[in-house]
């Protein structure tokens, strides 16, 4: 595999969920500039096609593929995993970028609260289904986009889906804490596996000027975000840490860490609770119909 100085990701394949806009598309464009073969996932076929065309226009970029899937539905995640495995011989980096915020409580086709399903369950399931394909490269990376909102989060195992009491902010904060707990637990499980060099890290992209939360905005999105947009990062700036974790040559053996502005930082005290992480893993495995240990093959 040849790596030219100006194309350090040449020959490597990166799969990015939520890749049709905002931070996800900026991540795809940045990695294409570094020479990566890029595959993006989006839920709207037209937006996927438009993003693929834009990424293909990058000078020095590699192969570009697009996949369409509604990741709130587990059947769609499974179908996506099958299509990805058929299309991509290897995956060197999986960027779990997809995420959302909904002010009102919505249920998915599987009967799960939408924020929890999209932000946590989908990355958990997709990573599990693609884990053997990640292992093919010998040194693959799983990069999960969390948020500093995880610091306000708590995992309410008695009401994970907000049936008793729902708040858009509380659901979002819970899901972002789940991202970090998942990352740390995944890193521990990968490290314990025989000869497995796959790493797992999480990140905070910063407060970025995107269409985040626009589908069902809360008070903050409606009233305050328009006033603060000039202070926010651009999507390109917000994608910088994702790109760093996907491509940084000095990160090949770094795992189980949380990054802000491309530097490792301490996450919240709750995120280091290994018992909570293990319990969340087991609960999520049950929600997806998987054995807690059976996370190495597609269905």
N, C-alpha and C positions, 0 to 999 in steps of 0.2 A: 504494500500500500504506500503510494508516494505522497509525501507531504511537502508541498512547496512553501517557502517562507511566507508568501502572501496568501496562501490557501491552506492553512494548517488543518482544516477539516475535510480536505479532499479525500474521497473514498469512504467517508463516514456517513451513516444514515441517521437522521434525526426525525422523530415523530413528535408533532406538537398538537395537542388538543386545544380547541378554542383558537385556531390559527387564522381566522378570516378577518380579524380586526384587532385594534388595540395592542396590548402587550404581546399577544400571541403572534400576530402578523409581523410586528416589529422584530420579534425573536427569530421568526422564520427568515425574514429579509437579512437580518444581521448574520445568521449562520450560513445563508446562501452566499453572502459576500465572502465568507471565509472558505468557501468551496464545498460546503456540505451538500449531500443529497438530502432534500427536505421533503417531508410528507406532512400535510396539515389535515386536521379534522375540523369540520364545521357542520352545523345542522341545516344550513340553507344551501341548496345546490348552486344557486346563482352566485352567492357570495364566495363559495368555495372555488368555483370556476374563475371568478374575477381575481381572487387572491393568487391562485395558481399562475395565472397569466402574469401578474405583477412580479411574482417571485422568479418566474422563468426569465424575466427581462433583466435580472441582476447580472452584471458582468462577472464572469468567472464562476458562476454558480453551477451546481451539478444537476442531477435529476430532480424533478419536482413532481410529486403526486398529491392528489386530493381525495379525501374520503368524506362521505356524508353520513352523519349519525346524530341522533338525538340522545345525548348521553345521560339524560335523566331516566331513561328506560333501560333496564338491564338486558333485555333481549337485543336492543340496539348496540349496547356495548359488546355483547357476545358476537353479534354479526360483524361489527367493526373489527374485532380481534381476528376473526376468521379471514376477512378480506385483507387485512394488513399482513397476516402470515402468508397468504397466497401471493401477495404482491411484493413483499420485501424479504429478501433472503437473510437480512441481518438488521438489527436495530442497535445502534451504538449509543443513542441517547433517547430516552422517553421524557418529554417535558409535559408534565401534568399541569397544564396552564388553565384549562377550562374552569370557569367559576361564575357565580352570579349572586345577586342579592334581590330578594323579593320582600316587599313590605308586608304583603298579605300572605297568609298560609295557603299553599297550593300542594296538592297531592300528585304524585307521579302515577304512571300506569301500574307500578308495583305497590302502590299504597303508602309510599314513603314521603316524608316532607321534602319538598323540592330542593331547598337549600342544602340539606344534609345529603340528599341523593346525588346532586350534581357535583357539589364541592368535595365530598369525601367518598361516598360509595363508588362513584364512577371511577375515580383514580385508583382506588383499592382494587376493584374488579379488573380494570384494564391492565394494570401492572401485573396482577396475578396471571392473567391469560397470556401475557406476552413475555413472561419471565424467562421461559426457556429460549425464546428468540433473542432476548437481551444477552443471555449467557453465551450465545454463539460467538460474539465478538471478543470474548475473553476479558474485556475491561469496560463494560457498558456503564452508563450512568442513568439514574432515575432522578429527575429534578422536579420538585413539586412546589408550585407557587402558593405560598400561604400569605400571611399578612400580619403586621404588628397588632391587628385586631385580635389575634389569638390571645394576647395578654389579658383581655377582658373576658375571655371565653371560659366556660366550664362545661364538662360533659355531663348532661343530666340523663343518666341511664334510665331513670324512671319516666322520662318524658322526652326521649330523643327527637320525637317528631312533632312536638308542640301541640299535642292534643289537649292537654289541660290548660296550657297558657302559651300563647305565641307572641313573639316579638321578632320583627325582621332583623333587628340588630343583634338580638340574643342568638338567633338561629345562625346568623353569619359568623359571629364570634366563636360559637361552638364548632362550626365547621372548619374554621381556620385553625383552632386548637387541634382538632382532629387531624388536619393535614400534618402538623408537626409531630404529634404522637405517632401517626402512621409512619412517617419518615424514619423516626428513631427506632421504632419497632422493626420496620423493614430492614434497616441497616443492621440491627442485631441479628435478625434471622439470616440475612445474607452472609454475614461474617461467620456465622456458625456452620454454614453449609460447606461441603467438601469442594475445595478448589474454586470457590465462586468469587470472582473479582468484581462483581457488580456493586456499585456504590449508590447511596441514596442520600440526598441532601434537600433541604427546604430553604425557602427564601421569602423575604419581604421586598416587593418591587418598588416600594415607595407609594406616595399618593399621586396617582397618575390621571391625567386628563383623558378619559375615555368615556364610552357610553355606558359604563358600569352602572347597573341599577336602573337603567332607563325604562326597562320593560314594565316594572312595577315599583316606581320610586317611592321612598319614604319622605318624611319631612326634610331630612338632611339633604337628600338628593334634589328635592324640588326647590328649597329655599336657600340653602347655603352653598351648595356646590357651584352654581352659576357665579356667585360672588367671589369664589376662591380659585376659579380655573386658572387665573394668571399666575398663581403661586404653585400650581401643580407641575409635576414632571410631564414631559412629552412621552408618548408611547415608546419612542426610541430610547429615551433615558430610562424609562421603567423596565425595558427589556434588557438593560445592560448586565444585571446580575444573573438573569437566566442564561444569557449568552456566555458569561464568564464560567458559570457552573457546567455548562455543556461543553465548553471548549478549552478551558484553562489547562495547560499541560502539567501544571504543578498540583492539580487536584485529582490525579488518577487514583490515588489511594485514600483520599479524604472522604469520609463517610459519616453519616449520623450527625451532621452539623446544620446550623441555621445561619444564613447569610443575609446581611443588609449592606447595600452599597458595595457589593462584591467582596465583603470582608466577613469572616465568621464572627458572630455575636452570640451572647447568651440569650436563649429564649426564656419564656416565662417559667417560674418554678414548677407549675402544674405540668408543663410539657415534658419534664424529666421523670414523671411518676411512672415507673415501669409496670407497676400493677395495673394502673389505669390504661396504659397503652396495650397491655396484653388483653385486658378485658374488652377494650374497644375492638381489637383485632378479632377476638372470638365472636363478639356480637355482630360485627360487620360480615364476617364469614357466614354466620347463620342467615343474615339478611340476604345474602347473595347465593345461598344454597350450597356453600362450599365447606369442606372440612377446613378447620383452622390451619392444618398442615398441608392440605392438598392445593398448593398454590403454584404448581409448576407446569401445568399443561392446559391447553385450550379445551373448551368443551365442544 
